[in-house]
């Protein structure tokens, strides 16, 4: 599964990180992250970025005949308006 570039950018935004922050956290260059999010990175780089996001709690949902691509998190466990811990 190789999601479209916008889904990779959305995963990063769900983590609340800039490309620079993901780069520091993952060891993937900021340029490579930018290329993945613009659709010009190699497949190996995209897969490495996906593994990093998965380790941080982001799951990628592949498209099917009824719905398009999606992402899901394991680290957001509250609804809009609910109180949550200050670490989130």
Buried (B, 14 or more C-beta within 10 A) or exposed (E): EEBEBEBBBBBBEBBEBEBEBBBEEBEBEBEBBBBBBEEEBEEEBBBBBBEBBEEBEBEBBEEEEEEEBEBEBEEEEEEEEEEEEEEE
